[in-house]
Amino acid sequence: MSNNVNTMIPKAAIKPYVHEIHGHQRNDDYFWLRDDERKDPEVLAYLNEENYYTDQVMSPLSALQKDLYDEMVARQEPELESVPYFKKEYWYISRFNEGQDYSVYSRHKETMEGEEQIFFDCNERAAGLAYYQLGGLSLSPNSRLLAFTEDTVSRRQYTLRFKDLQTNEVFIESINDVTDVVWANDNKTVFYVKQHAQTLLSYQVYRHILGDSPNNDVLIYEEQDDTFSVNLYKTRSEDYLVICLDSTTTSECLVLDANQPLGKFDCFLARQRDHEYSLDYFQGKFFIYSNHSGKNFALHTLSIDNYLAGNNQPQYWDTVVPARESVLLEGYELMQDWLIVEERELGLPVLRQINFQTGESKTLSFNDPVYTVFSHNNPQPNSSKFRYQYTSFTTPATVYELDLDTGETTLLKQSQVMGDFKAEDYQSERVWVTARDGVEVPVSLVYKCSLFDHRNPLLIYAYGSYGHSLDIGFSSSNLSLLDRGFVYAVAHVRGGEELGREWYEQGKLLNKKNSFNDFIDVSKALVEQHYGAKDKVFAMGGSAGGLLMGGVINQAPELYRGVVAAVPFVDVVSTMLDDSIPLTTGEYDEWGNPNDPEYYDYILSYSPYDQVTAKAYPNMLVTTGLHDSQVQYWEPAKWVAKLRALKTDNNQLLLYTDMEAGHGGKSGRFQHFKDTAREFAFLIDLAELEGSL
C-alpha cells in the first residue's frame, strides 16, 4: 500500500456535542454519526466514502487479496460432511454440497443405508437474500415436526417457523424476535424466548400451540430486571423444561414437568447475588452446576424425593465434583454409567470420566503443548459411547468415539485440509510471560519450522473479556500467514477464564486495565524472547478484543507496526450510559455502571474513543457491520473519525463497513474469507514480505 493515494482522505464533519454527568463534561464531536435507523443520507455517505477510500488504498493489493482468498477456499473440502449421529430411530447428518454456501440437513431411518430424507436446505431458504443465518433446529419428541429460527438481516434477530417433516409443509405461523425454542412432550406445545424489540435482551417466555395464531400465545414469564437474560432448555432426560435466568454474576432456574405443558414453572432456588447455577436431570436426580461452594464451580446432585418435598437448598445437595482452587469446572455430560466433566487446569482443557457407581476416574491425555478438547454431539444418554472433538494449532478438527467401559478409542473423522499441508511442518508452543505485577500470563504460539528465524513478523491475537477462554484450534486460513513467515500468538490475558474464575475477575470491572497491561507485556516479552522482529509486531482483536486493541494503542502505540480491530467496542462510556442499546444493562457487572461516579471515572480513563490524543498511532484497519447489534457501527466510525483528526503520523488508517452484515460478518461458507483476505493482505503488505505487491 502507498500513502500517495490520489483519493482524498475522508474527513468527518465536526459537530460539537457535549455529554454531562457527575459534573463532568465530555465532548463528542462525532456523536452525529449515530443513526439508529441506519438511513441518514449524511451518515451513509460518510461510511461509503470511507469504504471507497479503503478500496482505493488497498487496490494495489487486490491481486494479493485474490490469491489469499483462493488459497483459503482451495484448502476447504469441496463437500464437507458431519459425523452422523443417531437419535430416536434416525441417523442425522449435515453437509455442504460442492459450490454451495449453506448447510443441508438430512436423516436416514434406522440405518445409514436407509433412504435419505433432506428435511432442511439452508441454500433454498437463503436464495435471493443478501444475508442468511440459521439460528437453530429443534425436533419434536416424535421426530415429525421441526421448529427453526432464521435471521435475514444480520442483527441476530431470529424468526421462528415450523415444518411438518412428513408433508414438507411449512406452517403459516411465524413469530419474530425469538431465541430459544423447546418442545413439550405432547408434540404440539412449544415454549420460546422472546427478545425485546429495542434492547434485544431475552426477557419473555411464551407458550405456543402449533397451528394456533401467535396472537393467542400465553406469556409464561417476563424478567423485570434488565441486567438478566432468559434462556430455555430441556433436561438430558427430556423430563423437565428449565427457564434459566442469568446475569453476569447471578442465576435462577424455573422448572416444569415436560409432560404437563399447561402446568406452572416452579422456582428451583431463588436468585442470590453472586450465586451462579444451572440444572439438569438424569436417572432420578437433579444435577446442579454451582459456584455456591467455590468460585471455580462444583457439581452436585439432588434426589427427586427431596425436590418433590421442596428440599432444594444446598444443605440437601450431594457433591459429585468439589470446587477446587486450581481447577475450573466448565461443564459436564451425563451418560449411561458415566459422568464426563470438562475442566480447565493450567490454562488447558481437560476431559475426565467418572463412574457413577464406583467413583473410578480416568483423564484423557494429549500430546500437543496447546490444544482444545470438548464433548462433540452425544444425543443418546443411555450409551457407553462418548464422542469428543480434538484440535490444536497443528491438528485439524478430529472427532473420536470413546468406549467409556473399555477405554477403546475410535477415530470417526478428521477434517481434511486440501493441498500440501503437513502437520509436522509446523511447531506450536506454550510460553509464560511475567507481567508487570508479577503475574504469569500464558501465551500460545505456532509457526512454520522452515521459516522461523527469530526475525519473523509476529501477529498477536487476544480477547480478554466475559470470562471467555481462547481455546486453541486449527485454522486453515492462518496457514496463509504461517506459510509467509508469520509467527501467530494468542495471548491469554486476564479477563478470560483460562486460569479459572479469579483470572476473569482480575480482568473486569475496576481491574480491566490488567487486560491491556498483559497484552503490552506479552508483546514486549515475545520480541525479547526472539519470537518476532521488533519492527514487525502486529496486533488483532475483535468486539471486546477490539476494545483491547483500542486500549493498547492508546498506551503503547509505538510497539505495533499494524493493528486490525474488528467490530471494536471502543465508545465504552457512551454505550454503558445508554440503556436503550442492546446488551448495555446486562453488562454492568462486566464493565461497571458509569452512572456510579467511581465506575464512570475508571471506564473513562481507558475508553479508547475518549482517550484518543494527538500522537502517532500504528497502521490500522478497522472493520464493522452496518447492522451490528452487538457493537453498533457508529462506535468504530466515531473512533476512526477522531483518530483521523488527532493523530500525528502518516500511517494508514482504514475503515471498512460491511453495509449488509452485522457482528459476525458475511454469511455463507466462503464469503467470510473475503474479509479475512482483506485483513491478511493488510498485514502481509506492512510486514514487507516478498511478493506482497
C-alpha positions in Angstrom: 0.0 0.0 0.0 1.1 3.5 -0.6 0.3 6.7 1.3 0.4 8.5 -2.0 -3.2 7.9 -2.9 -5.0 10.4 -5.1 -8.2 9.8 -3.3 -9.0 12.4 -0.7 -8.7 11.1 2.9 -12.2 11.1 4.4 -12.8 13.8 6.9 -15.9 13.6 9.1 -17.6 16.8 9.9 -17.1 18.1 13.4 -20.5 18.8 15.1 -19.9 19.8 18.8 -21.9 17.7 21.2 -21.4 17.6 25.0 -22.4 14.8 27.4 -22.7 15.9 31.0 -22.9 13.6 34.1 -21.4 13.7 37.6 -20.4 17.3 37.0 -18.1 16.3 34.1 -18.5 17.4 30.5 -17.4 15.1 27.8 -17.0 16.3 24.2 -18.3 14.1 21.5 -17.8 15.8 18.1 -18.8 12.8 16.1 -22.0 11.9 18.0 -23.9 12.7 14.8 -22.6 9.5 13.2 -25.1 7.6 15.3 -28.3 6.7 13.3 -30.4 4.1 15.0 -32.5 3.7 11.8 -29.4 3.4 9.6 -31.0 5.6 6.9 -29.4 9.1 7.4 -28.0 10.1 4.0 -25.1 12.1 5.5 -24.1 9.1 7.7 -24.4 6.6 4.9 -22.4 8.9 2.5 -19.6 9.1 5.1 -19.4 5.4 5.6 -19.4 4.8 1.8 -16.7 7.5 1.4 -14.6 5.6 4.0 -15.2 2.3 2.1 -14.2 3.9 -1.2 -11.0 5.3 0.4 -10.2 1.8 1.8 -10.8 0.2 -1.6 -8.5 2.7 -3.3 -5.7 2.5 -0.7 -5.8 -1.3 -0.9 -6.2 -1.5 -4.7 -2.5 -2.3 -5.2 -3.1 -5.4 -3.0 -6.1 -6.7 -5.0 -4.0 -9.5 -6.6 -2.7 -10.5 -3.2 -6.3 -10.4 -1.7 -7.4 -12.7 -4.5 -4.5 -15.0 -4.0 -5.3 -15.2 -0.3 -9.0 -15.8 -0.9 -8.3 -18.5 -3.5 -5.8 -20.2 -1.1 -8.3 -20.3 1.7 -11.1 -21.6 -0.4 -8.8 -24.2 -2.0 -8.0 -25.7 1.4 -11.6 -26.5 2.1 -13.1 -29.8 1.3 -15.4 -29.4 -1.8 -18.0 -31.4 0.0 -18.0 -31.2 3.8 -20.0 -33.7 5.8 -20.6 -34.1 9.6 -20.2 -37.3 11.5 -23.7 -39.0 11.5 -25.3 -39.3 14.9 -28.3 -41.4 16.0 -31.3 -40.2 17.9 -34.8 -41.8 18.2 -34.8 -44.0 15.1 -32.9 -41.7 12.8 -29.3 -41.1 11.8 -28.8 -37.4 11.3 -26.2 -35.7 9.1 -25.4 -32.2 7.8 -23.2 -31.3 4.8 -22.1 -28.6 2.5 -22.5 -29.6 -1.1 -19.8 -28.6 -3.6 -20.3 -25.0 -4.7 -23.0 -24.2 -2.1 -22.7 -21.7 0.7 -25.0 -23.2 3.2 -25.7 -26.4 5.0 -28.1 -29.2 4.0 -29.7 -31.3 6.8 -30.8 -34.9 6.2 -31.6 -38.1 8.0 -31.9 -41.8 7.4 -34.3 -44.1 9.3 -32.7 -46.8 11.4 -29.5 -47.3 9.3 -27.4 -45.0 7.1 -28.3 -47.3 4.3 -31.9 -46.2 4.6 -33.5 -43.7 2.2 -32.2 -40.2 2.7 -34.7 -37.5 3.7 -33.5 -34.0 3.2 -35.5 -32.1 5.8 -33.9 -28.7 5.7 -31.9 -27.0 3.0 -30.4 -23.6 4.0 -29.5 -22.9 0.4 -33.2 -22.9 -0.6 -34.0 -20.7 2.4 -31.2 -18.3 1.6 -32.0 -17.9 -2.2 -32.1 -14.3 -3.2 -31.1 -13.0 0.2 -28.0 -10.8 0.9 -27.7 -12.4 4.3 -28.9 -15.6 5.8 -28.2 -17.3 9.2 -29.9 -20.4 10.6 -30.4 -19.9 14.3 -31.3 -23.4 15.2 -33.3 -26.5 14.5 -35.5 -28.2 17.2 -37.2 -31.5 16.6 -40.4 -32.5 18.3 -40.2 -35.6 20.6 -41.8 -37.8 17.9 -39.3 -36.5 15.3 -42.1 -35.4 12.9 -42.2 -31.7 13.5 -39.4 -29.1 13.1 -39.1 -25.7 14.7 -36.5 -23.5 13.1 -35.2 -19.9 13.5 -33.7 -17.7 10.8 -32.0 -14.3 10.6 -32.1 -12.5 7.3 -30.8 -9.1 8.4 -27.7 -9.9 10.5 -28.8 -8.3 13.7 -29.2 -11.6 15.5 -33.0 -11.2 15.4 -34.5 -14.5 14.5 -37.9 -15.5 13.2 -39.5 -18.8 14.4 -41.3 -21.1 11.9 -42.5 -24.7 11.9 -42.3 -27.5 9.3 -44.1 -30.9 9.1 -41.3 -33.3 8.0 -43.8 -35.9 6.7 -45.5 -33.5 4.3 -42.7 -30.9 3.9 -45.3 -28.2 4.7 -44.1 -25.0 6.3 -46.8 -23.8 8.7 -48.3 -20.4 8.1 -47.5 -19.0 11.6 -44.2 -17.2 12.2 -43.0 -15.4 15.4 -40.4 -12.7 15.3 -37.5 -11.9 17.7 -37.2 -15.5 19.1 -34.0 -17.0 20.7 -34.5 -20.4 22.4 -37.2 -22.9 21.3 -38.2 -26.1 23.3 -40.9 -28.6 22.7 -43.1 -30.1 25.4 -43.6 -33.8 25.3 -47.1 -33.6 23.7 -45.6 -32.8 20.3 -47.8 -29.8 19.9 -46.8 -27.3 22.6 -43.8 -25.1 22.1 -42.1 -22.7 24.6 -40.0 -19.9 23.2 -38.0 -17.0 24.5 -38.7 -13.5 23.0 -36.3 -10.6 22.7 -37.1 -7.0 23.5 -37.5 -5.3 20.2 -35.2 -2.4 21.0 -32.6 -3.7 23.5 -32.6 -7.3 22.1 -32.5 -8.6 25.6 -34.1 -12.0 26.0 -36.7 -11.3 28.6 -40.0 -13.2 28.0 -41.1 -16.8 27.7 -44.3 -17.7 25.8 -46.3 -20.9 25.2 -47.5 -21.6 21.7 -49.8 -24.3 20.4 -48.8 -25.5 17.0 -51.4 -24.4 14.4 -52.8 -21.6 16.6 -52.3 -17.9 15.9 -49.3 -16.5 17.7 -51.7 -13.7 18.9 -53.1 -16.3 21.2 -49.7 -17.3 22.7 -49.6 -17.2 26.5 -47.0 -15.2 28.3 -45.4 -17.6 30.9 -42.7 -15.4 32.3 -41.3 -11.9 32.0 -38.0 -10.8 33.5 -38.3 -7.4 35.2 -34.6 -7.0 35.9 -32.8 -5.8 32.8 -29.4 -7.0 34.0 -30.7 -10.5 33.5 -31.3 -12.5 30.3 -33.6 -15.5 29.8 -32.6 -18.9 28.4 -34.7 -22.0 27.9 -33.7 -25.7 27.6 -34.8 -29.3 28.1 -33.0 -31.6 30.6 -30.9 -34.5 29.4 -33.7 -37.0 30.3 -36.3 -34.8 28.5 -38.4 -35.0 31.7 -38.2 -31.3 32.5 -38.2 -27.9 30.9 -35.9 -25.2 32.5 -36.1 -21.5 32.3 -32.6 -20.2 33.3 -32.3 -16.5 34.3 -28.7 -15.2 34.2 -26.9 -12.0 34.9 -23.1 -11.8 34.8 -22.9 -12.9 38.4 -26.3 -14.4 39.4 -28.7 -17.2 38.3 -32.1 -18.5 39.0 -33.8 -21.6 37.4 -37.5 -22.3 37.0 -38.6 -25.9 36.3 -41.7 -27.5 34.6 -42.6 -31.2 34.0 -42.3 -31.5 30.2 -45.4 -33.8 30.3 -47.5 -31.1 31.8 -47.1 -28.1 29.5 -50.1 -26.3 30.9 -48.6 -26.5 34.4 -46.7 -23.9 36.3 -42.9 -23.3 36.3 -41.6 -23.6 39.8 -38.5 -21.8 41.1 -35.8 -24.3 42.0 -33.7 -21.9 44.0 -34.3 -18.2 44.2 -31.6 -15.8 42.9 -29.0 -14.7 45.3 -26.3 -12.2 44.4 -23.1 -13.9 43.2 -24.6 -17.4 43.1 -24.5 -18.9 39.6 -26.0 -22.2 38.9 -27.7 -24.3 36.2 -29.7 -27.6 36.3 -30.0 -30.9 34.5 -32.0 -34.0 35.3 -31.0 -37.6 34.7 -31.6 -41.0 36.2 -33.9 -39.7 39.0 -31.6 -36.9 40.1 -31.1 -33.2 39.5 -27.6 -32.2 38.7 -26.6 -28.7 39.9 -23.6 -26.9 38.5 -22.9 -24.2 41.0 -20.3 -21.8 42.5 -22.0 -21.9 45.9 -19.1 -23.8 47.5 -16.3 -22.2 45.4 -15.8 -19.7 42.6 -14.4 -22.4 40.2 -17.7 -24.3 40.4 -18.7 -27.7 41.7 -21.2 -30.3 40.6 -23.9 -31.5 43.0 -26.9 -33.8 42.9 -30.4 -33.6 44.5 -32.7 -36.6 44.7 -36.1 -36.4 43.1 -37.7 -37.1 46.6 -36.0 -34.1 48.1 -37.1 -32.0 45.1 -40.7 -33.1 45.4 -40.6 -32.3 49.1 -39.3 -28.8 48.4 -35.9 -29.5 49.9 -33.8 -27.8 47.2 -31.4 -25.9 49.3 -27.6 -26.6 49.3 -27.7 -28.5 52.5 -29.6 -31.2 50.7 -27.2 -31.5 47.9 -24.6 -34.3 47.5 -21.3 -33.2 46.0 -20.1 -35.2 43.0 -17.2 -32.9 41.9 -16.0 -30.4 44.5 -14.9 -26.9 43.8 -11.1 -26.6 43.6 -8.8 -23.6 43.7 -6.6 -24.6 40.8 -9.1 -26.4 38.5 -12.1 -24.7 36.8 -15.1 -27.0 36.2 -16.5 -25.7 32.9 -19.2 -28.3 32.0 -20.3 -31.9 32.1 -22.1 -34.6 30.1 -24.4 -37.2 31.5 -24.0 -40.7 30.1 -25.4 -44.2 31.0 -22.9 -45.2 33.7 -20.5 -42.3 33.4 -20.2 -38.7 34.2 -17.9 -36.7 31.8 -16.5 -33.5 33.2 -14.9 -30.7 31.2 -12.3 -29.0 33.3 -9.5 -26.5 32.9 -6.2 -26.7 34.6 -3.0 -24.6 33.9 -4.8 -22.9 31.1 -5.6 -26.2 29.2 -8.9 -28.1 28.8 -9.2 -31.5 30.4 -11.8 -34.3 29.8 -12.3 -36.7 32.7 -14.7 -39.6 33.1 -16.1 -40.7 36.4 -18.1 -43.9 37.0 -21.4 -43.2 38.7 -21.3 -46.4 40.8 -17.6 -46.9 41.7 -16.3 -43.3 41.5 -13.5 -44.6 39.2 -11.9 -41.6 37.4 -9.9 -41.5 34.2 -8.4 -38.5 32.5 -7.8 -38.3 28.7 -4.2 -37.3 27.8 -3.0 -35.5 24.7 0.5 -34.7 23.3 0.2 -31.1 21.9 1.5 -28.3 24.1 -1.7 -26.4 23.4 -5.0 -27.8 22.2 -8.8 -27.8 22.6 -10.9 -30.8 23.5 -14.7 -30.9 24.2 -17.8 -33.1 24.1 -18.9 -33.4 20.5 -22.6 -34.5 19.9 -23.9 -37.1 22.3 -27.7 -37.0 22.0 -28.2 -40.6 23.3 -27.6 -40.5 27.0 -28.2 -44.2 27.5 -25.0 -45.2 25.9 -21.4 -46.1 26.8 -20.1 -44.5 23.6 -18.9 -40.9 24.1 -17.8 -38.6 21.3 -15.4 -35.8 21.7 -13.6 -33.4 19.3 -9.9 -32.6 19.5 -8.0 -29.9 17.7 -4.8 -27.9 18.0 -2.7 -25.4 16.1 -1.4 -28.2 14.0 -4.2 -30.8 14.2 -7.4 -30.2 12.1 -10.7 -30.8 13.9 -10.9 -34.5 14.8 -13.9 -36.5 16.2 -13.3 -39.6 18.3 -15.6 -42.1 19.9 -14.5 -43.4 23.3 -16.0 -46.6 24.7 -16.3 -45.5 28.3 -16.3 -49.1 29.6 -13.3 -50.5 27.7 -11.3 -47.3 27.0 -11.1 -48.1 23.3 -11.0 -45.0 21.1 -12.1 -44.9 17.5 -11.3 -42.1 15.0 -14.6 -41.2 13.3 -13.5 -38.2 11.2 -10.7 -35.7 10.8 -11.3 -32.6 8.7 -9.3 -32.6 5.5 -7.0 -29.8 4.5 -6.8 -29.8 0.8 -3.4 -29.2 -0.8 0.1 -29.9 0.6 -0.5 -29.3 4.3 1.7 -31.4 6.6 1.3 -31.1 10.4 4.9 -31.8 11.0 6.0 -28.7 9.1 4.6 -26.5 11.9 5.5 -26.1 15.6 3.3 -25.0 18.4 4.5 -23.8 21.8 3.1 -22.7 25.2 5.2 -20.0 26.9 4.6 -18.0 30.1 5.3 -14.2 30.3 5.7 -12.4 33.6 3.5 -9.3 33.6 4.5 -6.0 35.3 2.7 -7.0 38.5 4.4 -10.4 38.6 1.5 -12.5 37.3 2.4 -15.2 34.8 0.4 -14.9 31.6 0.1 -18.0 29.3 0.8 -17.5 25.6 0.2 -20.0 22.8 2.3 -19.8 19.6 2.6 -21.5 16.2 5.0 -21.0 13.3 6.3 -22.9 10.2 9.5 -24.5 11.2 11.4 -23.9 8.0 10.7 -20.1 8.0 11.3 -19.5 11.7 14.5 -17.4 12.0 13.7 -15.1 15.1 13.2 -12.1 12.8 9.7 -13.1 11.8 6.6 -10.8 11.6 4.6 -11.6 14.7 0.8 -11.4 15.0 -0.6 -11.4 18.5 -4.3 -12.0 19.0 -6.3 -11.7 22.2 -9.8 -11.2 23.6 -9.8 -10.9 27.4 -13.4 -10.4 28.4 -16.5 -12.1 29.7 -14.6 -15.0 31.1 -14.3 -16.3 27.6 -11.3 -18.6 27.3 -9.5 -18.5 23.9 -9.2 -22.2 23.1 -6.6 -23.2 20.6 -7.8 -24.8 17.4 -6.7 -25.4 13.9 -7.2 -22.6 11.3 -6.7 -23.4 7.7 -6.9 -19.7 6.9 -4.0 -18.9 9.2 -1.8 -21.1 7.1 -1.7 -18.2 4.6 0.2 -16.2 7.3 2.3 -19.0 8.6 3.4 -20.0 5.1 4.6 -16.5 4.5 6.7 -16.5 7.7 4.4 -15.1 10.3 4.5 -16.3 13.9 1.0 -16.4 15.3 0.5 -15.9 19.0 -2.6 -16.0 21.3 -2.2 -14.0 24.5 -4.5 -15.4 27.2 -4.8 -12.1 29.0 -6.7 -11.6 32.2 -10.4 -11.2 31.6 -10.6 -14.6 30.0 -11.1 -17.7 32.2 -8.1 -19.8 31.1 -6.7 -19.9 34.7 -10.0 -20.0 36.5 -12.6 -17.6 37.7 -10.0 -15.4 39.5 -8.3 -14.9 36.1 -11.6 -13.5 34.8 -12.2 -11.3 37.8 -8.8 -9.8 37.6 -9.6 -8.5 34.1 -13.1 -7.0 34.6 -14.7 -4.0 36.3 -12.1 -2.0 38.2 -9.4 -4.4 37.1 -10.0 -4.1 33.4 -6.6 -2.3 32.7 -4.9 -5.6 33.6 -6.0 -6.9 30.2 -4.3 -4.1 28.4 -1.2 -4.3 30.5 -0.9 -8.1 30.0 -1.2 -7.7 26.2 1.5 -5.0 26.1 3.8 -7.0 28.4 3.3 -10.1 26.3 4.2 -8.1 23.1 7.4 -6.9 24.6 8.4 -10.3 26.0 7.8 -12.2 22.8 10.2 -9.8 21.0 12.7 -10.1 23.8 12.5 -13.9 23.5 13.1 -13.6 19.7 9.7 -14.8 18.5 9.4 -11.8 16.2 11.2 -8.8 14.9 10.7 -5.6 16.9 9.6 -3.6 13.9 7.2 -6.2 12.6 4.8 -6.7 15.6 1.1 -6.7 14.8 -2.0 -6.9 17.0 -5.5 -8.2 16.3 -8.7 -8.4 18.2 -12.5 -8.2 17.6 -15.5 -7.0 19.5 -14.4 -6.8 23.2 -11.0 -7.8 21.8 -11.3 -4.6 19.7 -11.6 -2.7 22.9 -8.4 -4.3 23.9 -6.8 -3.1 20.7 -8.0 0.5 21.4 -6.7 0.5 24.9 -3.4 -0.9 23.9 -2.6 1.6 21.1 -3.5 4.5 23.4 -1.0 3.2 26.0 1.8 1.8 23.8 1.3 2.7 20.1 5.0 2.5 19.3 5.1 -1.3 19.8 3.0 -2.1 16.8 3.6 -1.9 13.1 -0.1 -2.5 12.4 -3.4 -3.3 14.2 -6.6 -4.9 13.0 -9.6 -4.1 15.1 -12.7 -5.9 14.0 -16.2 -4.7 15.2 -14.4 -3.0 18.1 -16.2 -1.9 21.3 -14.5 1.4 21.7 -17.0 4.0 22.9 -17.4 2.4 26.3 -18.7 5.3 28.3 -21.4 6.4 25.9 -22.6 2.8 25.4 -22.7 1.9 29.1 -24.6 5.1 29.8 -27.3 4.3 27.2 -29.7 1.6 28.4 -31.5 1.6 25.1 -28.6 -0.1 23.3 -28.6 -3.9 23.2 -26.5 -5.6 25.9 -25.8 -2.4 28.0 -27.8 -3.2 31.1 -26.8 -6.9 31.1 -23.1 -5.9 31.2 -23.0 -3.6 34.2 -21.3 -6.5 36.1 -18.7 -6.8 33.3 -17.6 -3.2 32.8 -19.3 -1.4 35.7 -22.2 1.1 35.6 -20.9 4.6 34.8 -24.0 6.1 36.5 -21.8 5.4 39.5 -19.0 8.1 39.6 -16.3 5.5 40.6 -17.0 3.4 37.5 -17.5 6.5 35.3 -14.1 7.8 36.1 -12.4 4.4 35.7 -14.1 3.5 32.4 -13.4 7.0 31.1 -9.7 6.5 31.9 -9.4 3.7 29.4 -12.3 4.1 26.9 -10.5 4.1 23.6 -12.6 6.7 21.9 -12.4 9.1 24.8 -8.6 8.6 25.3 -7.6 9.4 21.7 -4.9 12.1 21.8 -2.6 13.9 19.4 0.2 11.4 18.9 1.4 8.8 16.4 -0.6 5.7 16.0 0.2 2.4 14.2 -1.2 1.5 10.8 -4.8 0.4 11.4 -7.6 -1.5 9.7 -10.9 -1.1 11.4 -13.9 -3.1 10.3 -17.6 -3.0 11.3 -21.1 -4.0 10.0 -23.9 -1.5 9.5 -26.4 -3.9 11.1 -24.3 -4.9 14.0 -26.5 -5.3 17.1 -23.6 -6.2 19.5 -21.3 -3.3 18.8 -23.1 -0.6 16.9 -21.4 0.6 13.7 -21.1 4.2 15.0 -18.5 3.2 17.7 -15.7 2.3 15.2 -16.9 5.0 12.8 -16.6 7.7 15.5 -13.3 6.3 16.7 -11.7 6.4 13.2 -13.0 9.9 12.7 -11.4 11.1 15.9 -8.2 9.3 15.2 -8.0 11.0 11.7 -8.5 14.4 13.3 -5.9 14.0 16.0 -3.2 11.5 15.0 0.2 13.0 14.1 1.6 10.2 11.9 1.3 9.4 8.2 0.4 5.7 8.8 -2.6 4.1 7.1 -6.0 4.4 8.9 -8.7 2.4 7.1 -12.3 1.9 8.0 -14.4 -0.8 6.2 -18.1 -1.0 6.9 -20.0 -4.0 5.5 -23.2 -2.3 4.5 -25.2 -5.6 4.6 -23.7 -7.6 7.5 -23.7 -7.4 11.3 -21.4 -8.5 14.2 -20.5 -11.9 12.7 -19.7 -10.5 9.2 -20.8 -12.1 6.0 -22.9 -15.2 5.9 -22.2 -18.3 3.8 -19.4 -20.9 3.9 -16.9 -19.0 1.8 -17.9 -15.3 1.9 -16.2 -14.6 5.2 -12.9 -15.5 3.6 -13.1 -12.2 1.7 -12.9 -10.3 5.0 -10.1 -12.5 6.2 -8.2 -12.0 2.9 -8.5 -8.2 3.3 -7.1 -8.3 6.8 -4.3 -10.6 5.9 -3.3 -8.6 2.8 -3.1 -5.5 5.1 -0.8 -7.3 7.5 1.4 -9.0 4.8 2.0 -5.8 3.0 3.0 -4.0 6.2 5.4 -6.8 7.0 7.1 -6.1 3.7 7.2 -9.7 2.7 8.4 -10.6 -0.7 5.6 -10.9 -3.2 3.1 -8.8 -1.2 2.6 -6.3 -4.0 
